[in-house]
């Protein structure tokens, strides 16, 4: 007996979380390429390279988390939805606290979309069937 085909909402949820996982390191690469053009706006702020290193570490950790949890959701692990929600909440909090919400509006939209389709009824029922 084969496993039931995932509904469109579950496939979309997994795809969106994978896109977020890819988008984060790409954003870090872009910052590394543009770091020479940055000017420090406040005298007590860290040098641009320090900020890029901090962002890169955070982006890699979050990307790994999103990729692993997307895979677990794809495998119908029930707690993966809760873990994705917690990771997304931490990520949004990080974006807000670092006052980088403006440049990350696309990422915030992806996170919102991922959460919406992760918690849709079709996805919930599909995960619960396992």
C-alpha positions in Angstrom: 0.0 0.0 0.0 1.4 3.4 -1.0 1.2 6.5 1.1 -1.4 9.0 0.1 -0.3 11.8 -2.2 0.3 15.0 -0.3 -2.3 17.7 -0.9 -1.3 20.9 -2.8 -1.1 22.8 0.5 1.5 20.4 1.9 3.6 20.5 -1.3 3.4 24.2 -1.3 4.4 24.4 2.4 7.5 22.2 1.9 8.5 24.2 -1.3 8.2 27.5 0.5 10.3 26.4 3.4 13.0 25.1 1.0 12.9 28.5 -0.8 13.4 30.3 2.5 16.3 27.9 3.3 17.9 28.8 -0.1 17.1 32.5 0.1 19.0 33.1 3.4 22.5 32.0 2.2 21.9 33.9 -1.1 21.2 37.0 0.9 24.4 36.5 2.9 26.4 36.1 -0.4 24.9 39.3 -1.6 26.0 41.1 1.6 29.5 39.8 1.2 29.7 41.1 -2.3 28.4 44.5 -1.2 30.2 44.9 2.1 32.9 47.2 0.8 30.2 49.8 -0.1 28.7 49.9 3.3 29.2 52.9 5.5 28.8 52.7 9.2 25.8 55.0 10.2 26.5 55.1 13.9 29.9 55.6 15.5 29.4 52.8 18.0 28.1 50.2 15.5 30.3 47.3 14.6 32.4 47.4 11.4 30.5 46.2 8.3 32.4 43.0 8.1 31.5 42.0 11.6 27.8 42.6 10.8 28.1 40.5 7.7 29.7 37.7 9.6 27.0 37.8 12.2 24.3 37.8 9.5 26.0 34.9 7.7 26.2 32.8 10.8 22.5 33.4 11.6 21.5 32.8 8.0 23.3 29.5 7.8 21.9 28.3 11.1 18.3 29.3 10.1 18.7 27.8 6.6 19.8 24.5 8.0 16.9 24.6 10.4 14.4 25.4 7.7 15.8 22.7 5.3 15.8 20.0 8.0 12.3 20.9 9.2 10.9 21.1 5.7 12.3 17.6 5.0 10.6 16.4 8.3 7.4 18.0 7.2 7.7 16.3 3.8 8.1 13.0 5.7 4.9 13.8 7.7 6.5 14.3 11.1 3.8 15.8 13.2 5.9 18.1 15.4 7.7 19.6 12.4 4.9 22.1 12.0 5.3 23.3 15.5 9.1 23.5 15.1 8.8 25.4 11.9 6.4 27.8 13.6 8.9 28.3 16.5 11.8 28.8 14.1 9.9 31.3 12.0 8.9 33.2 15.2 12.5 33.4 16.2 13.5 34.5 12.7 10.9 37.2 12.6 11.9 38.4 16.0 15.6 38.6 14.8 14.5 40.6 11.8 12.5 43.0 13.8 15.1 43.4 16.6 17.9 44.0 14.1 15.7 46.7 12.4 16.2 45.0 9.0 12.6 44.5 8.2 12.7 46.8 5.2 15.2 44.9 3.2 13.7 41.6 4.3 10.1 42.3 3.2 10.3 39.4 0.7 11.6 37.1 3.3 8.8 38.1 5.7 6.3 37.4 3.0 7.7 34.0 2.4 7.7 33.2 6.1 4.0 34.3 6.3 3.1 32.2 3.3 4.9 29.2 4.7 3.1 29.5 8.0 -0.2 29.9 6.3 0.1 26.8 4.1 1.8 24.8 6.9 -1.3 25.3 9.1 -4.0 24.8 6.4 -6.5 22.1 7.0 -5.3 19.9 4.1 -1.7 19.9 5.4 -2.8 19.2 8.9 -5.0 16.3 7.9 -2.3 14.9 5.7 0.3 15.0 8.5 -2.2 13.5 10.9 -2.8 10.5 8.7 0.7 9.3 9.3 
